[in-house]
Amino acid sequence: MKSAVFKGAVACMAATMLTGCGGITVREHRGYVVDEQLTSGIAVGTDNKASVQKTLGDPTFTGTFDQNDWYYVARDTRAFAFRNPKVTDQTVIHVRFDPAGNVASVEQTDEKLIASIRPSGDRTPTLGRERSFFQELFNNIGTISQPGLPGSQRQ
């Protein structure tokens, strides 16, 4: 009788704990902390790279093809239990400099520009023959020692 009550209590506690774990929501902020007064204080044509760096700090990243594009990214996410996080708010401040290093433009965007990319499958289609593991492994037998091929030694 006592063991049945104990097992029932343990089962109820386990069910309560599992129900509680399902309701965990994790909210997180990543990246730059946006201060509207500081970002609105950047003047086009007046500020330069040094003054922007003193005001906003180092950028989150710079442009890949043009080092005169600085990006400050702030992102808030929410994740329910063990699922992938969803973006709830995103702010990107794009500061563009002219070749002399002066501010040419300041743009601010939100999460509407986030691209959703869905993979097409777990295999990438390739051109050519499809070979098995053993065909790939044993295909080069006899071709390595032929003269004129890379890797062959001249004597």
N, C-alpha and C positions, 0 to 999 in steps of 0.2 A: 504494500500500500504506500509506504513512504517513498519507495523508488519511483512509483508511477507519478506521485505528486511532484517529486524532484524533476523527473523527465518532462513533465508538463510545464513546470516553471522555467526550465532551461529552454524549451521550445518557444514559450511565449517571449522570453528575453531575446532569443535569437531573431524571432520575427520582428520584434520592436526595433532591434538594432539594424536589421536589414532595411526596414521601412525608413528609418531615420537616415541611412546612408543614401537612399535614393533621392532625398530632398536637398542634398547639398548643392548649392550654387556658388561657384567661384567667380568673383569679379576681379578683374585685374587691369591695371594701367601699365602700358609699356611705352617707352620712348620719351620724347620731349614733353615737358610740362609747359603748356601754352599759357603765356601771360599776355592778355589782350593789350595792355598798356605798352608793354615793351615792343610787341610786334607792330602796333600802330605807330610807334615812334620812329620807325625806320623810314627815312625820306629818300625818294628816288632822286638821284643826281647829287645829293648832299653826303650821304653815308658811303663808306667804302668797306672793303673786306675786313679791315682791322676793327672799325667801329661796330660792324655787324657782329663780329666774333666777340667783342667785349659786351655787347648788348644781349645777344641771344645765346652765346656760347658756341661750341663747336657744332657743326651740322651733323645730323644723323647720318647722312651720306652725301657725297658730291656726285655730279653727273658722270656717267660712264664715258661719254664722248667729249664732254666739255666741262673742264674743271671750274668754269665760271658759273655753274648751276649748283646752288646749295639747297638741300632739302632738310626740313625739320619735320619729323613725323611723330605724331602722338596718336595712340590707339587704345581704346577701352574695349575689353572683351568680356564675355560672360560664357561660362561653361556649366552645364548641368551634369552633376555626378562625374562620370568618366567619359563623356562625349567630347567631341572636338569643340574648341571654343568658337563662338560666333562673335563677329565684330558688332558692337553696339554703337560706337562712335569713333570716328577717325578724323584727324585734322592734319593736313599737309600744308606747310608753308614753304613756298618755292621762291627763293631769292635768286634773281639772275643779275650777274654783273657784266659790265661792258669790258672790252679788252684792257682798258686802263685800270680796272679794279673798282669802279664806282657802281653803285646800285642802279641797275637799269629798270627792274620791275620787281614787285612783290605781289605774289598771288597766294590765295588761301583757298583750299578745296576741302571737301568732306568725303564721307565714305561712299558717295554715289559713284565714284570712279573706280571702285574695287572691281576687278575682273574675276569672274567665276569660271575657272577652267576645270573641265571634267575630262579625265583621261578616257581614251577610247577603248581600252582593254588592257590586259596584262601582257600582250605581245606586240612588239613593234614590227610592222611588215617590212621586209627587206627584199631586195632584188637578188636574184641568183638562185643557186641550188640549195635545197634543204638537205643537210647531211646529218646523220646520226652521230652520236658521240664517238663510236668506234670508227666510223668512216673518217671523221676529222683526225682521230688519233693515229690511224694506220695509213692515211692517205700519202704521207710524205716518205714512206719507206721506199727506198730505191731511187728517189729523186735527189737526195742530199749529195751524193757522191758524183753526180754528173758534172762534167766540166762546163764552166761558163755560168753556173748558177751562183747566186749569192751564198756565201758560206762555204763554198768549196775551196780547197787549197790547191794552189798550183805547185807542181814539182818540177 
